[in-house]
Amino acid sequence: MATESVAPDGPVGAAIAGAPLPTLVMLDDGVAAEPTADVDPGTVIRTCANCGAQMDERKCKLICRCGYFLSCSDYY
């Protein structure tokens, strides 16, 4: 009894059937990562994720002038 390899139909099946996969290459851009140990966590949480501005504290919320906000359940 002979065994026969059958690839599924369609473009995905053709890729599985032996077509070469693309090679991913990681490039080093030469820029050293800056240490983040000196960053105050309070400053980071008060920075708007939408526009980067400093957010205002109002009761249990952090509100930005662009309209983005975090409630206390988002950052605790």
PDB file with SEQRES, HELIX, SHEET and CRYST1 records, atoms N, CA, C and O in Angstrom:
SEQRES   1 A   76  MET ALA THR GLU SER VAL ALA PRO ASP GLY PRO VAL GLY          
SEQRES   2 A   76  ALA ALA ILE ALA GLY ALA PRO LEU PRO THR LEU VAL MET          
SEQRES   3 A   76  LEU ASP ASP GLY VAL ALA ALA GLU PRO THR ALA ASP VAL          
SEQRES   4 A   76  ASP PRO GLY THR VAL ILE ARG THR CYS ALA ASN CYS GLY          
SEQRES   5 A   76  ALA GLN MET ASP GLU ARG LYS CYS LYS LEU ILE CYS ARG          
SEQRES   6 A   76  CYS GLY TYR PHE LEU SER CYS SER ASP TYR TYR                  
HELIX    1 AA1 PRO A   11  ILE A   16  1                                   6    
HELIX    2 AA2 PRO A   41  ILE A   45  1                                   5    
HELIX    3 AA3 CYS A   72  TYR A   75  1                                   4    
SHEET    1 AA1 3 ASP A  56  ARG A  58  0                                        
SHEET    2 AA1 3 LYS A  61  ILE A  63 -1                                        
SHEET    3 AA1 3 PHE A  69  SER A  71 -1                                        
CRYST1    1.000    1.000    1.000  90.00  90.00  90.00 P 1           1          
ATOM      1  N   MET A   1       0.838  -1.175   0.000  1.00  0.00           N  
ATOM      2  CA  MET A   1       0.000   0.000   0.000  1.00  0.00           C  
ATOM      3  C   MET A   1       0.887   1.243   0.000  1.00  0.00           C  
ATOM      4  O   MET A   1       1.748   1.391   0.867  1.00  0.00           O  
ATOM      5  N   ALA A   2       0.683   2.126  -0.956  1.00  0.00           N  
ATOM      6  CA  ALA A   2       1.492   3.338  -1.086  1.00  0.00           C  
ATOM      7  C   ALA A   2       0.806   4.492  -0.379  1.00  0.00           C  
ATOM      8  O   ALA A   2      -0.415   4.635  -0.445  1.00  0.00           O  
ATOM      9  N   THR A   3       1.612   5.329   0.309  1.00  0.00           N  
ATOM     10  CA  THR A   3       1.041   6.516   0.950  1.00  0.00           C  
ATOM     11  C   THR A   3       1.265   7.701   0.043  1.00  0.00           C  
ATOM     12  O   THR A   3       2.323   7.841  -0.571  1.00  0.00           O  
ATOM     13  N   GLU A   4       0.280   8.537  -0.036  1.00  0.00           N  
ATOM     14  CA  GLU A   4       0.331   9.682  -0.935  1.00  0.00           C  
ATOM     15  C   GLU A   4       0.039  10.946  -0.151  1.00  0.00           C  
ATOM     16  O   GLU A   4      -0.922  10.984   0.618  1.00  0.00           O  
ATOM     17  N   SER A   5       0.842  11.980  -0.327  1.00  0.00           N  
ATOM     18  CA  SER A   5       0.658  13.249   0.354  1.00  0.00           C  
ATOM     19  C   SER A   5      -0.275  14.112  -0.472  1.00  0.00           C  
ATOM     20  O   SER A   5      -0.022  14.352  -1.653  1.00  0.00           O  
ATOM     21  N   VAL A   6      -1.352  14.579   0.140  1.00  0.00           N  
ATOM     22  CA  VAL A   6      -2.323  15.416  -0.564  1.00  0.00           C  
ATOM     23  C   VAL A   6      -2.388  16.762   0.138  1.00  0.00           C  
ATOM     24  O   VAL A   6      -2.637  16.826   1.342  1.00  0.00           O  
ATOM     25  N   ALA A   7      -2.165  17.845  -0.611  1.00  0.00           N  
ATOM     26  CA  ALA A   7      -2.248  19.198  -0.061  1.00  0.00           C  
ATOM     27  C   ALA A   7      -3.673  19.700  -0.180  1.00  0.00           C  
ATOM     28  O   ALA A   7      -4.348  19.403  -1.165  1.00  0.00           O  
ATOM     29  N   PRO A   8      -4.149  20.460   0.809  1.00  0.00           N  
ATOM     30  CA  PRO A   8      -5.488  21.043   0.712  1.00  0.00           C  
ATOM     31  C   PRO A   8      -5.571  21.989  -0.480  1.00  0.00           C  
ATOM     32  O   PRO A   8      -4.561  22.537  -0.923  1.00  0.00           O  
ATOM     33  N   ASP A   9      -6.782  22.173  -0.993  1.00  0.00           N  
ATOM     34  CA  ASP A   9      -6.984  23.073  -2.135  1.00  0.00           C  
ATOM     35  C   ASP A   9      -6.875  24.529  -1.696  1.00  0.00           C  
ATOM     36  O   ASP A   9      -7.074  24.844  -0.523  1.00  0.00           O  
ATOM     37  N   GLY A  10      -6.562  25.404  -2.626  1.00  0.00           N  
ATOM     38  CA  GLY A  10      -6.529  26.841  -2.373  1.00  0.00           C  
ATOM     39  C   GLY A  10      -5.118  27.352  -2.131  1.00  0.00           C  
ATOM     40  O   GLY A  10      -4.168  26.572  -2.056  1.00  0.00           O  
ATOM     41  N   PRO A  11      -4.985  28.688  -2.009  1.00  0.00           N  
ATOM     42  CA  PRO A  11      -3.659  29.308  -1.848  1.00  0.00           C  
ATOM     43  C   PRO A  11      -2.965  28.922  -0.546  1.00  0.00           C  
ATOM     44  O   PRO A  11      -1.738  28.821  -0.508  1.00  0.00           O  
ATOM     45  N   VAL A  12      -3.732  28.707   0.522  1.00  0.00           N  
ATOM     46  CA  VAL A  12      -3.108  28.313   1.783  1.00  0.00           C  
ATOM     47  C   VAL A  12      -2.538  26.918   1.649  1.00  0.00           C  
ATOM     48  O   VAL A  12      -1.441  26.644   2.135  1.00  0.00           O  
ATOM     49  N   GLY A  13      -3.270  26.040   0.998  1.00  0.00           N  
ATOM     50  CA  GLY A  13      -2.793  24.683   0.783  1.00  0.00           C  
ATOM     51  C   GLY A  13      -1.518  24.663  -0.033  1.00  0.00           C  
ATOM     52  O   GLY A  13      -0.634  23.845   0.220  1.00  0.00           O  
ATOM     53  N   ALA A  14      -1.408  25.556  -1.016  1.00  0.00           N  
ATOM     54  CA  ALA A  14      -0.200  25.625  -1.823  1.00  0.00           C  
ATOM     55  C   ALA A  14       0.995  26.064  -0.978  1.00  0.00           C  
ATOM     56  O   ALA A  14       2.111  25.583  -1.175  1.00  0.00           O  
ATOM     57  N   ALA A  15       0.755  26.985  -0.032  1.00  0.00           N  
ATOM     58  CA  ALA A  15       1.840  27.438   0.844  1.00  0.00           C  
ATOM     59  C   ALA A  15       2.283  26.309   1.765  1.00  0.00           C  
ATOM     60  O   ALA A  15       3.470  26.173   2.063  1.00  0.00           O  
ATOM     61  N   ILE A  16       1.347  25.517   2.206  1.00  0.00           N  
ATOM     62  CA  ILE A  16       1.670  24.406   3.084  1.00  0.00           C  
ATOM     63  C   ILE A  16       2.393  23.309   2.310  1.00  0.00           C  
ATOM     64  O   ILE A  16       3.230  22.597   2.864  1.00  0.00           O  
ATOM     65  N   ALA A  17       2.069  23.182   1.048  1.00  0.00           N  
ATOM     66  CA  ALA A  17       2.569  22.073   0.240  1.00  0.00           C  
ATOM     67  C   ALA A  17       4.049  22.178  -0.113  1.00  0.00           C  
ATOM     68  O   ALA A  17       4.562  21.305  -0.812  1.00  0.00           O  
ATOM     69  N   GLY A  18       4.741  23.193   0.334  1.00  0.00           N  
ATOM     70  CA  GLY A  18       6.170  23.218   0.077  1.00  0.00           C  
ATOM     71  C   GLY A  18       6.697  24.529  -0.472  1.00  0.00           C  
ATOM     72  O   GLY A  18       7.891  24.636  -0.752  1.00  0.00           O  
ATOM     73  N   ALA A  19       5.850  25.522  -0.633  1.00  0.00           N  
ATOM     74  CA  ALA A  19       6.334  26.818  -1.098  1.00  0.00           C  
ATOM     75  C   ALA A  19       7.227  27.403  -0.002  1.00  0.00           C  
ATOM     76  O   ALA A  19       6.923  27.239   1.179  1.00  0.00           O  
ATOM     77  N   PRO A  20       8.314  28.079  -0.361  1.00  0.00           N  
ATOM     78  CA  PRO A  20       9.221  28.625   0.654  1.00  0.00           C  
ATOM     79  C   PRO A  20       8.549  29.742   1.450  1.00  0.00           C  
ATOM     80  O   PRO A  20       7.790  30.542   0.903  1.00  0.00           O  
ATOM     81  N   LEU A  21       8.836  29.780   2.733  1.00  0.00           N  
ATOM     82  CA  LEU A  21       8.313  30.830   3.600  1.00  0.00           C  
ATOM     83  C   LEU A  21       9.277  32.011   3.601  1.00  0.00           C  
ATOM     84  O   LEU A  21      10.483  31.819   3.446  1.00  0.00           O  
ATOM     85  N   PRO A  22       8.763  33.237   3.775  1.00  0.00           N  
ATOM     86  CA  PRO A  22       9.654  34.399   3.812  1.00  0.00           C  
ATOM     87  C   PRO A  22      10.538  34.356   5.055  1.00  0.00           C  
ATOM     88  O   PRO A  22      10.150  33.817   6.092  1.00  0.00           O  
ATOM     89  N   THR A  23      11.716  34.927   4.935  1.00  0.00           N  
ATOM     90  CA  THR A  23      12.657  34.988   6.044  1.00  0.00           C  
ATOM     91  C   THR A  23      12.510  36.326   6.746  1.00  0.00           C  
ATOM     92  O   THR A  23      12.533  37.371   6.095  1.00  0.00           O  
ATOM     93  N   LEU A  24      12.360  36.309   8.060  1.00  0.00           N  
ATOM     94  CA  LEU A  24      12.286  37.535   8.837  1.00  0.00           C  
ATOM     95  C   LEU A  24      13.670  37.877   9.362  1.00  0.00           C  
ATOM     96  O   LEU A  24      14.372  37.018   9.896  1.00  0.00           O  
ATOM     97  N   VAL A  25      14.056  39.134   9.207  1.00  0.00           N  
ATOM     98  CA  VAL A  25      15.377  39.575   9.635  1.00  0.00           C  
ATOM     99  C   VAL A  25      15.199  40.725  10.614  1.00  0.00           C  
ATOM    100  O   VAL A  25      14.509  41.697  10.306  1.00  0.00           O  
ATOM    101  N   MET A  26      15.813  40.625  11.790  1.00  0.00           N  
ATOM    102  CA  MET A  26      15.786  41.698  12.774  1.00  0.00           C  
ATOM    103  C   MET A  26      16.948  42.646  12.480  1.00  0.00           C  
ATOM    104  O   MET A  26      18.102  42.223  12.407  1.00  0.00           O  
ATOM    105  N   LEU A  27      16.634  43.917  12.314  1.00  0.00           N  
ATOM    106  CA  LEU A  27      17.659  44.906  12.023  1.00  0.00           C  
ATOM    107  C   LEU A  27      18.012  45.671  13.288  1.00  0.00           C  
ATOM    108  O   LEU A  27      17.135  46.013  14.081  1.00  0.00           O  
ATOM    109  N   ASP A  28      19.285  45.935  13.472  1.00  0.00           N  
ATOM    110  CA  ASP A  28      19.741  46.740  14.586  1.00  0.00           C  
ATOM    111  C   ASP A  28      19.895  48.165  14.073  1.00  0.00           C  
ATOM    112  O   ASP A  28      20.732  48.436  13.212  1.00  0.00           O  
ATOM    113  N   ASP A  29      19.078  49.079  14.608  1.00  0.00           N  
ATOM    114  CA  ASP A  29      19.146  50.462  14.122  1.00  0.00           C  
ATOM    115  C   ASP A  29      20.277  51.261  14.763  1.00  0.00           C  
ATOM    116  O   ASP A  29      20.464  52.433  14.437  1.00  0.00           O  
ATOM    117  N   GLY A  30      21.033  50.642  15.669  1.00  0.00           N  
ATOM    118  CA  GLY A  30      22.182  51.308  16.264  1.00  0.00           C  
ATOM    119  C   GLY A  30      21.841  52.249  17.393  1.00  0.00           C  
ATOM    120  O   GLY A  30      22.737  52.855  17.980  1.00  0.00           O  
ATOM    121  N   VAL A  31      20.560  52.389  17.713  1.00  0.00           N  
ATOM    122  CA  VAL A  31      20.157  53.292  18.779  1.00  0.00           C  
ATOM    123  C   VAL A  31      20.059  52.484  20.067  1.00  0.00           C  
ATOM    124  O   VAL A  31      19.325  51.499  20.146  1.00  0.00           O  
ATOM    125  N   ALA A  32      20.807  52.917  21.064  1.00  0.00           N  
ATOM    126  CA  ALA A  32      20.779  52.227  22.348  1.00  0.00           C  
ATOM    127  C   ALA A  32      19.515  52.616  23.104  1.00  0.00           C  
ATOM    128  O   ALA A  32      19.109  53.778  23.083  1.00  0.00           O  
ATOM    129  N   ALA A  33      18.907  51.670  23.757  1.00  0.00           N  
ATOM    130  CA  ALA A  33      17.715  51.945  24.547  1.00  0.00           C  
ATOM    131  C   ALA A  33      18.109  52.742  25.789  1.00  0.00           C  
ATOM    132  O   ALA A  33      19.101  52.440  26.452  1.00  0.00           O  
ATOM    133  N   GLU A  34      17.316  53.756  26.085  1.00  0.00           N  
ATOM    134  CA  GLU A  34      17.597  54.576  27.256  1.00  0.00           C  
ATOM    135  C   GLU A  34      17.091  53.869  28.502  1.00  0.00           C  
ATOM    136  O   GLU A  34      16.030  53.245  28.471  1.00  0.00           O  
ATOM    137  N   PRO A  35      17.830  53.958  29.592  1.00  0.00           N  
ATOM    138  CA  PRO A  35      17.353  53.328  30.822  1.00  0.00           C  
ATOM    139  C   PRO A  35      16.085  54.026  31.320  1.00  0.00           C  
ATOM    140  O   PRO A  35      15.979  55.250  31.254  1.00  0.00           O  
ATOM    141  N   THR A  36      15.138  53.254  31.811  1.00  0.00           N  
ATOM    142  CA  THR A  36      13.878  53.825  32.270  1.00  0.00           C  
ATOM    143  C   THR A  36      13.754  53.824  33.783  1.00  0.00           C  
ATOM    144  O   THR A  36      12.678  54.113  34.307  1.00  0.00           O  
ATOM    145  N   ALA A  37      14.820  53.508  34.499  1.00  0.00           N  
ATOM    146  CA  ALA A  37      14.768  53.438  35.958  1.00  0.00           C  
ATOM    147  C   ALA A  37      14.549  54.817  36.592  1.00  0.00           C  
ATOM    148  O   ALA A  37      14.040  54.895  37.711  1.00  0.00           O  
ATOM    149  N   ASP A  38      14.915  55.887  35.918  1.00  0.00           N  
ATOM    150  CA  ASP A  38      14.798  57.227  36.478  1.00  0.00           C  
ATOM    151  C   ASP A  38      13.425  57.858  36.258  1.00  0.00           C  
ATOM    152  O   ASP A  38      13.189  58.975  36.718  1.00  0.00           O  
ATOM    153  N   VAL A  39      12.525  57.179  35.572  1.00  0.00           N  
ATOM    154  CA  VAL A  39      11.216  57.738  35.263  1.00  0.00           C  
ATOM    155  C   VAL A  39      10.270  57.507  36.435  1.00  0.00           C  
ATOM    156  O   VAL A  39      10.153  56.391  36.941  1.00  0.00           O  
ATOM    157  N   ASP A  40       9.601  58.569  36.858  1.00  0.00           N  
ATOM    158  CA  ASP A  40       8.642  58.487  37.953  1.00  0.00           C  
ATOM    159  C   ASP A  40       7.356  57.825  37.448  1.00  0.00           C  
ATOM    160  O   ASP A  40       6.762  58.311  36.485  1.00  0.00           O  
ATOM    161  N   PRO A  41       6.913  56.731  38.071  1.00  0.00           N  
ATOM    162  CA  PRO A  41       5.696  56.064  37.618  1.00  0.00           C  
ATOM    163  C   PRO A  41       4.460  56.964  37.663  1.00  0.00           C  
ATOM    164  O   PRO A  41       3.545  56.803  36.856  1.00  0.00           O  
ATOM    165  N   GLY A  42       4.433  57.904  38.598  1.00  0.00           N  
ATOM    166  CA  GLY A  42       3.315  58.842  38.676  1.00  0.00           C  
ATOM    167  C   GLY A  42       3.241  59.743  37.464  1.00  0.00           C  
ATOM    168  O   GLY A  42       2.152  60.091  37.009  1.00  0.00           O  
ATOM    169  N   THR A  43       4.391  60.122  36.941  1.00  0.00           N  
ATOM    170  CA  THR A  43       4.423  60.949  35.733  1.00  0.00           C  
ATOM    171  C   THR A  43       3.952  60.146  34.530  1.00  0.00           C  
ATOM    172  O   THR A  43       3.247  60.674  33.670  1.00  0.00           O  
ATOM    173  N   VAL A  44       4.330  58.891  34.463  1.00  0.00           N  
ATOM    174  CA  VAL A  44       3.941  58.042  33.337  1.00  0.00           C  
ATOM    175  C   VAL A  44       2.429  57.846  33.313  1.00  0.00           C  
ATOM    176  O   VAL A  44       1.812  57.942  32.252  1.00  0.00           O  
ATOM    177  N   ILE A  45       1.826  57.574  34.464  1.00  0.00           N  
ATOM    178  CA  ILE A  45       0.390  57.309  34.492  1.00  0.00           C  
ATOM    179  C   ILE A  45      -0.416  58.571  34.198  1.00  0.00           C  
ATOM    180  O   ILE A  45      -1.540  58.483  33.705  1.00  0.00           O  
ATOM    181  N   ARG A  46       0.146  59.747  34.494  1.00  0.00           N  
ATOM    182  CA  ARG A  46      -0.552  61.001  34.224  1.00  0.00           C  
ATOM    183  C   ARG A  46      -0.304  61.529  32.811  1.00  0.00           C  
ATOM    184  O   ARG A  46      -0.781  62.610  32.466  1.00  0.00           O  
ATOM    185  N   THR A  47       0.429  60.789  32.000  1.00  0.00           N  
ATOM    186  CA  THR A  47       0.679  61.196  30.616  1.00  0.00           C  
ATOM    187  C   THR A  47      -0.381  60.578  29.719  1.00  0.00           C  
ATOM    188  O   THR A  47      -0.617  59.371  29.777  1.00  0.00           O  
ATOM    189  N   CYS A  48      -1.011  61.381  28.905  1.00  0.00           N  
ATOM    190  CA  CYS A  48      -2.094  60.929  28.027  1.00  0.00           C  
ATOM    191  C   CYS A  48      -1.559  59.955  26.982  1.00  0.00           C  
ATOM    192  O   CYS A  48      -0.571  60.238  26.304  1.00  0.00           O  
ATOM    193  N   ALA A  49      -2.213  58.819  26.860  1.00  0.00           N  
ATOM    194  CA  ALA A  49      -1.818  57.818  25.874  1.00  0.00           C  
ATOM    195  C   ALA A  49      -2.237  58.233  24.466  1.00  0.00           C  
ATOM    196  O   ALA A  49      -1.738  57.681  23.485  1.00  0.00           O  
ATOM    197  N   ASN A  50      -3.140  59.191  24.356  1.00  0.00           N  
ATOM    198  CA  ASN A  50      -3.636  59.629  23.059  1.00  0.00           C  
ATOM    199  C   ASN A  50      -2.766  60.731  22.454  1.00  0.00           C  
ATOM    200  O   ASN A  50      -2.390  60.654  21.285  1.00  0.00           O  
ATOM    201  N   CYS A  51      -2.445  61.765  23.256  1.00  0.00           N  
ATOM    202  CA  CYS A  51      -1.707  62.907  22.698  1.00  0.00           C  
ATOM    203  C   CYS A  51      -0.392  63.205  23.402  1.00  0.00           C  
ATOM    204  O   CYS A  51       0.400  63.995  22.889  1.00  0.00           O  
ATOM    205  N   GLY A  52      -0.128  62.598  24.564  1.00  0.00           N  
ATOM    206  CA  GLY A  52       1.131  62.794  25.266  1.00  0.00           C  
ATOM    207  C   GLY A  52       1.151  63.962  26.232  1.00  0.00           C  
ATOM    208  O   GLY A  52       2.180  64.224  26.856  1.00  0.00           O  
ATOM    209  N   ALA A  53       0.033  64.673  26.372  1.00  0.00           N  
ATOM    210  CA  ALA A  53      -0.033  65.811  27.288  1.00  0.00           C  
ATOM    211  C   ALA A  53      -0.210  65.324  28.730  1.00  0.00           C  
ATOM    212  O   ALA A  53      -0.580  64.173  28.965  1.00  0.00           O  
ATOM    213  N   GLN A  54       0.056  66.205  29.678  1.00  0.00           N  
ATOM    214  CA  GLN A  54      -0.147  65.902  31.089  1.00  0.00           C  
ATOM    215  C   GLN A  54      -1.644  65.939  31.392  1.00  0.00           C  
ATOM    216  O   GLN A  54      -2.309  66.920  31.058  1.00  0.00           O  
ATOM    217  N   MET A  55      -2.193  64.885  32.023  1.00  0.00           N  
ATOM    218  CA  MET A  55      -3.616  64.830  32.339  1.00  0.00           C  
ATOM    219  C   MET A  55      -3.879  65.442  33.709  1.00  0.00           C  
ATOM    220  O   MET A  55      -3.005  65.446  34.575  1.00  0.00           O  
ATOM    221  N   ASP A  56      -5.093  65.959  33.896  1.00  0.00           N  
ATOM    222  CA  ASP A  56      -5.509  66.567  35.154  1.00  0.00           C  
ATOM    223  C   ASP A  56      -6.235  65.534  35.999  1.00  0.00           C  
ATOM    224  O   ASP A  56      -6.984  64.705  35.483  1.00  0.00           O  
ATOM    225  N   GLU A  57      -5.998  65.597  37.329  1.00  0.00           N  
ATOM    226  CA  GLU A  57      -6.698  64.716  38.259  1.00  0.00           C  
ATOM    227  C   GLU A  57      -7.989  65.388  38.694  1.00  0.00           C  
ATOM    228  O   GLU A  57      -7.979  66.526  39.164  1.00  0.00           O  
ATOM    229  N   ARG A  58      -9.103  64.679  38.536  1.00  0.00           N  
ATOM    230  CA  ARG A  58     -10.400  65.155  38.997  1.00  0.00           C  
ATOM    231  C   ARG A  58     -11.094  63.999  39.696  1.00  0.00           C  
ATOM    232  O   ARG A  58     -11.554  63.053  39.057  1.00  0.00           O  
ATOM    233  N   LYS A  59     -11.160  64.092  41.018  1.00  0.00           N  
ATOM    234  CA  LYS A  59     -11.695  63.030  41.872  1.00  0.00           C  
ATOM    235  C   LYS A  59     -10.981  61.729  41.554  1.00  0.00           C  
ATOM    236  O   LYS A  59      -9.785  61.609  41.818  1.00  0.00           O  
ATOM    237  N   CYS A  60     -11.675  60.760  40.999  1.00  0.00           N  
ATOM    238  CA  CYS A  60     -11.075  59.451  40.743  1.00  0.00           C  
ATOM    239  C   CYS A  60     -10.693  59.274  39.275  1.00  0.00           C  
ATOM    240  O   CYS A  60     -10.432  58.154  38.838  1.00  0.00           O  
ATOM    241  N   LYS A  61     -10.657  60.362  38.512  1.00  0.00           N  
ATOM    242  CA  LYS A  61     -10.355  60.255  37.081  1.00  0.00           C  
ATOM    243  C   LYS A  61      -9.151  61.104  36.712  1.00  0.00           C  
ATOM    244  O   LYS A  61      -8.862  62.120  37.344  1.00  0.00           O  
ATOM    245  N   LEU A  62      -8.459  60.664  35.676  1.00  0.00           N  
ATOM    246  CA  LEU A  62      -7.430  61.470  35.029  1.00  0.00           C  
ATOM    247  C   LEU A  62      -8.015  61.870  33.687  1.00  0.00           C  
ATOM    248  O   LEU A  62      -8.393  61.009  32.892  1.00  0.00           O  
ATOM    249  N   ILE A  63      -8.093  63.178  33.426  1.00  0.00           N  
ATOM    250  CA  ILE A  63      -8.747  63.682  32.226  1.00  0.00           C  
ATOM    251  C   ILE A  63      -7.768  64.540  31.437  1.00  0.00           C  
ATOM    252  O   ILE A  63      -7.074  65.386  32.001  1.00  0.00           O  
ATOM    253  N   CYS A  64      -7.720  64.314  30.114  1.00  0.00           N  
ATOM    254  CA  CYS A  64      -6.853  65.092  29.232  1.00  0.00           C  
ATOM    255  C   CYS A  64      -7.677  66.112  28.458  1.00  0.00           C  
ATOM    256  O   CYS A  64      -8.883  65.941  28.274  1.00  0.00           O  
ATOM    257  N   ARG A  65      -7.021  67.164  28.011  1.00  0.00           N  
ATOM    258  CA  ARG A  65      -7.713  68.196  27.245  1.00  0.00           C  
ATOM    259  C   ARG A  65      -8.174  67.690  25.876  1.00  0.00           C  
ATOM    260  O   ARG A  65      -9.042  68.301  25.253  1.00  0.00           O  
ATOM    261  N   CYS A  66      -7.597  66.571  25.401  1.00  0.00           N  
ATOM    262  CA  CYS A  66      -8.015  66.025  24.100  1.00  0.00           C  
ATOM    263  C   CYS A  66      -9.273  65.160  24.221  1.00  0.00           C  
ATOM    264  O   CYS A  66      -9.834  64.727  23.215  1.00  0.00           O  
ATOM    265  N   GLY A  67      -9.716  64.910  25.475  1.00  0.00           N  
ATOM    266  CA  GLY A  67     -10.916  64.116  25.685  1.00  0.00           C  
ATOM    267  C   GLY A  67     -10.643  62.722  26.215  1.00  0.00           C  
ATOM    268  O   GLY A  67     -11.567  62.041  26.659  1.00  0.00           O  
ATOM    269  N   TYR A  68      -9.407  62.289  26.178  1.00  0.00           N  
ATOM    270  CA  TYR A  68      -9.050  60.972  26.698  1.00  0.00           C  
ATOM    271  C   TYR A  68      -9.115  61.003  28.215  1.00  0.00           C  
ATOM    272  O   TYR A  68      -8.761  62.010  28.827  1.00  0.00           O  
ATOM    273  N   PHE A  69      -9.570  59.899  28.839  1.00  0.00           N  
ATOM    274  CA  PHE A  69      -9.592  59.850  30.298  1.00  0.00           C  
ATOM    275  C   PHE A  69      -9.368  58.428  30.789  1.00  0.00           C  
ATOM    276  O   PHE A  69      -9.567  57.455  30.062  1.00  0.00           O  
ATOM    277  N   LEU A  70      -8.949  58.341  32.036  1.00  0.00           N  
ATOM    278  CA  LEU A  70      -8.812  57.073  32.734  1.00  0.00           C  
ATOM    279  C   LEU A  70      -9.602  57.183  34.023  1.00  0.00           C  
ATOM    280  O   LEU A  70      -9.514  58.190  34.727  1.00  0.00           O  
ATOM    281  N   SER A  71     -10.373  56.155  34.336  1.00  0.00           N  
ATOM    282  CA  SER A  71     -11.040  56.133  35.633  1.00  0.00           C  
ATOM    283  C   SER A  71     -10.125  55.416  36.614  1.00  0.00           C  
ATOM    284  O   SER A  71      -9.125  54.823  36.209  1.00  0.00           O  
ATOM    285  N   CYS A  72     -10.453  55.464  37.886  1.00  0.00           N  
ATOM    286  CA  CYS A  72      -9.574  54.867  38.889  1.00  0.00           C  
ATOM    287  C   CYS A  72      -9.418  53.359  38.683  1.00  0.00           C  
ATOM    288  O   CYS A  72      -8.388  52.793  39.050  1.00  0.00           O  
ATOM    289  N   SER A  73     -10.406  52.713  38.112  1.00  0.00           N  
ATOM    290  CA  SER A  73     -10.278  51.263  37.884  1.00  0.00           C  
ATOM    291  C   SER A  73      -9.294  50.961  36.758  1.00  0.00           C  
ATOM    292  O   SER A  73      -8.824  49.828  36.651  1.00  0.00           O  
ATOM    293  N   ASP A  74      -8.970  51.933  35.922  1.00  0.00           N  
ATOM    294  CA  ASP A  74      -8.029  51.718  34.813  1.00  0.00           C  
ATOM    295  C   ASP A  74      -6.579  51.767  35.269  1.00  0.00           C  
ATOM    296  O   ASP A  74      -5.732  51.110  34.664  1.00  0.00           O  
ATOM    297  N   TYR A  75      -6.268  52.519  36.310  1.00  0.00           N  
ATOM    298  CA  TYR A  75      -4.866  52.669  36.677  1.00  0.00           C  
ATOM    299  C   TYR A  75      -4.524  52.161  38.067  1.00  0.00           C  
ATOM    300  O   TYR A  75      -3.397  52.373  38.516  1.00  0.00           O  
ATOM    301  N   TYR A  76      -5.424  51.508  38.764  1.00  0.00           N  
ATOM    302  CA  TYR A  76      -5.095  50.885  40.051  1.00  0.00           C  
ATOM    303  C   TYR A  76      -5.024  49.414  39.909  1.00  0.00           C  
ATOM    304  O   TYR A  76      -4.759  48.712  40.884  1.00  0.00           O  
TER     305      TYR A  76                                                      
END                                                                             
